[in-house]
Amino acid sequence: IFDQLDGRVARMTHSTSRFGAEYDSLSDLISFGLAPGLLLFLWSLEPFGRVGWLASFFYVTCGALRLARFNVQSGSVEKAYFQGLPIPMAAGIVASSVLAFADLEMDAARSWVLLAMTFLLGFVMVSNFRYRSFKDLDFRHRLPFKYLVVGVFIFALVAIRPESALFVLFMTYAILGAVF
């Protein structure tokens, strides 16, 4: 939430700068790249040895490349879509996988699924897949009633079992971007 707000507040107060954009990306790399990479390694991938270390390193490096590409292309791509999975969403998938594994009482240590997920997240961050950014939605204007119904339905689904539902919701976003 705060990652979304900082840029909007800077634009609203006319205090944007190139330095701020770079510093924001550095903060994103630490928060959404390095921290989830370490979490994955210590939580699940350490028993894989060098392969687990390589997977975590790959995730962090692809996150850094994703952010660098975003900064370079910020003025030349359409705002309605991201190129590659946004790093905050990849971090959301990592964090929600921890919650989902705990909720479902699954053992994460030496999980081949999590090892594959780590590599796949790295790949989709640097892919050319288009992911909807939702930056073009304008909530100041009246929207069709169906949007409210869909929003309430999604909220209700998440509220039933948030630990697992968030993981499913985030993975759905990641998969649909790749499919479309």
C-alpha positions in Angstrom: 0.0 0.0 0.0 2.7 2.5 1.0 4.7 1.5 -2.2 1.7 2.7 -4.2 1.2 5.8 -2.1 4.7 7.2 -2.1 4.8 7.9 -5.8 1.2 9.3 -5.9 2.0 11.6 -3.0 5.2 12.8 -4.7 3.2 13.6 -7.9 0.4 15.3 -6.0 2.8 17.5 -4.1 5.0 18.2 -7.2 8.0 16.8 -5.5 9.1 14.1 -7.9 12.7 13.8 -9.0 15.0 11.4 -10.8 16.7 10.8 -7.5 13.4 9.9 -5.8 12.6 7.4 -8.6 16.0 5.7 -8.3 15.7 5.7 -4.5 12.2 4.2 -4.7 13.6 1.4 -6.9 16.4 0.7 -4.4 13.8 0.5 -1.6 11.7 -1.8 -3.7 14.7 -4.0 -4.4 15.4 -4.4 -0.7 11.7 -4.8 0.3 10.4 -6.9 -2.5 13.6 -8.5 -3.8 16.2 -9.2 -1.2 13.9 -9.8 1.8 11.7 -12.3 0.0 14.8 -14.0 -1.5 16.3 -14.4 1.9 12.9 -15.6 3.3 12.6 -18.2 0.6 16.2 -19.5 1.2 16.0 -19.7 4.9 12.4 -21.0 5.0 12.5 -23.6 2.2 15.5 -23.6 -0.1 18.5 -24.0 2.3 18.4 -27.8 2.2 18.9 -27.7 -1.6 22.4 -26.2 -0.9 23.9 -24.3 -3.9 20.8 -24.8 -6.0 18.7 -23.2 -3.3 21.1 -20.4 -3.0 21.2 -20.0 -6.8 17.4 -19.9 -6.9 17.2 -17.1 -4.3 20.0 -15.2 -6.0 18.2 -15.6 -9.4 15.0 -14.2 -7.8 16.8 -11.2 -6.4 18.8 -10.5 -9.6 15.7 -10.8 -11.8 13.9 -8.4 -9.5 16.8 -5.9 -9.8 16.7 -6.3 -13.6 12.9 -5.8 -13.6 13.2 -2.6 -11.7 16.0 -1.3 -13.9 14.0 -2.0 -17.0 11.0 -0.3 -15.5 13.0 2.9 -14.8 14.5 3.0 -18.2 11.1 2.4 -20.0 9.0 4.6 -17.6 8.4 7.3 -20.2 7.9 5.1 -23.3 5.5 2.3 -22.3 1.7 2.4 -21.9 0.7 3.0 -18.3 -2.2 0.5 -18.3 0.3 -2.5 -18.4 3.5 -3.6 -16.9 6.1 -5.5 -18.9 6.9 -8.5 -16.7 5.5 -9.4 -13.3 5.9 -6.4 -10.9 8.3 -7.1 -8.1 5.8 -6.2 -5.4 3.5 -8.9 -6.8 6.3 -11.5 -6.8 7.0 -10.6 -3.2 3.3 -10.9 -2.4 3.4 -14.4 -3.9 6.4 -15.3 -1.7 4.9 -13.9 1.5 1.4 -15.4 0.8 3.0 -18.8 0.1 4.5 -18.8 3.6 1.0 -18.1 5.0 -0.6 -20.7 2.7 1.9 -23.4 3.6 1.3 -22.7 7.3 -2.4 -22.6 6.9 -2.5 -25.9 5.0 0.0 -27.4 7.4 2.4 -28.3 4.6 6.1 -28.8 5.1 8.1 -26.2 3.1 11.6 -27.5 3.8 13.1 -28.8 0.6 9.9 -28.2 -1.4 10.5 -28.8 -5.1 7.3 -26.7 -5.7 8.8 -23.7 -4.0 12.2 -24.2 -5.7 10.4 -24.2 -9.1 8.2 -21.2 -8.0 11.3 -19.2 -7.1 12.9 -19.7 -10.6 9.5 -19.1 -12.3 9.0 -15.8 -10.4 12.4 -14.7 -11.6 11.6 -15.5 -15.2 8.2 -13.9 -15.3 9.6 -10.7 -13.7 12.0 -10.2 -16.6 9.6 -11.6 -19.2 7.8 -9.6 -21.9 4.4 -10.8 -20.5 2.0 -7.9 -20.1 0.4 -7.5 -16.7 -2.4 -5.1 -16.0 -1.3 -2.2 -13.9 -4.8 -0.8 -13.0 -3.2 2.7 -13.0 -5.8 3.7 -15.6 -8.7 3.1 -13.3 -10.2 6.3 -12.1 -12.2 6.0 -9.0 -13.3 9.6 -9.0 -15.8 8.9 -11.7 -18.9 6.7 -11.5 -18.2 3.0 -12.3 -20.7 0.3 -13.3 -22.4 -1.5 -10.4 -20.8 -4.8 -11.5 -17.4 -3.6 -10.4 -18.7 -3.2 -6.8 -20.3 -6.7 -6.9 -17.1 -8.3 -8.2 -15.0 -6.4 -5.6 -17.3 -7.5 -2.7 -17.2 -11.1 -4.0 -13.4 -11.1 -4.1 -13.2 -9.6 -0.6 -15.6 -12.2 0.7 -13.6 -15.0 -0.8 -10.4 -13.7 0.7 -12.1 -13.2 4.1 -13.1 -16.9 4.3 -9.6 -18.1 4.5 -7.2 -15.2 3.9 -3.9 -17.1 4.3 -4.6 -19.4 1.4 -6.9 -17.1 -0.6 -4.3 -14.4 -1.0 -1.9 -16.9 -2.4 -4.5 -18.1 -4.9 -5.4 -14.5 -5.8 -1.8 -13.5 -6.4 -0.9 -16.6 -8.3 -4.0 -16.1 -10.5 -2.8 -12.6 -11.4 0.7 -14.0 -12.2 -0.7 -16.8 -14.3 -3.3 -14.8 -16.2 -0.7 -12.3 -17.2 1.4 -15.1 -18.7 -1.6 -16.7 -20.4 -3.0 -13.5 -21.9 
